[in-house]
Amino acid sequence: MKMPFFASFIIFIILVSYEISKSRKNSRKIRQTYWDRENAANSTRRKPLDNLNYITIPFDSLPMDTLKDNSQIMEYHETLHHLADAPIVNFTGLSNTDLKLEYGAPNIDLLTRYDQSYTTLVRTLQQWAKQLYDAGHIREAEQILEFSMSTGTDVSGSYRLLANIYAAEGKNDKIAELMEQAQALKSASRNIIVRILQEFGQ
């Protein structure tokens, strides 16, 4: 009775050792691929940035007059005006290595600032829209969120709030459009956003 057990134990040990060895080889391969790309990225020369998808804040079509004397709303406005003075670009889903390979290593600090401005933009838009929504200015919140969507935002709260508005207005086709946009995101938040929209029957 002991021999079959012993033989099974030996086979188990061999299989475990094989899987560990395979895992280590895969890890080494992944690390090597990463460093090969990183070395290539660091050697990429500066490229022109004229063709980037720069974002312009459309102040004329945003509800700038709604609750404009509210201190918190004023802060959001100030942030947006400050952002408008510098380039804003959405690089969601792209790593620094990706950016260096595409646009050149010397541009990485500049591109990082552009992306940080974008992150600040969509977070500010979400906060602004939420405050207006809570104050009963639904249409105005919808305007803000639709602009945010047009920039490719991956702020889950913006999708939830806009889907709530669309659901209340009976705009199921608009919720379906949000789902399509969410499914195309290259963001870590993609699956969370998709699950949120699925709550609305899409």
ABEGO torsion letter per residue (X at the ends): XAAAAAAAAAAAAAAAAAAAAAAAAAAAAAAAAAAAAAAAAAABBBBBAAABBBBBBBAAABBAABGAABAAAAAAAAAAAAAAABBBBBABGBBAAAAAAAAEAAAAAAAAAAAAAAAAAAAAAAAAAAAAAAAGBAAAAAAAAAAAAAAGBABAAAAAAAAAAAAAAGBAAAAAAAAAAAAABABAAAAAAAAAAAAAGX
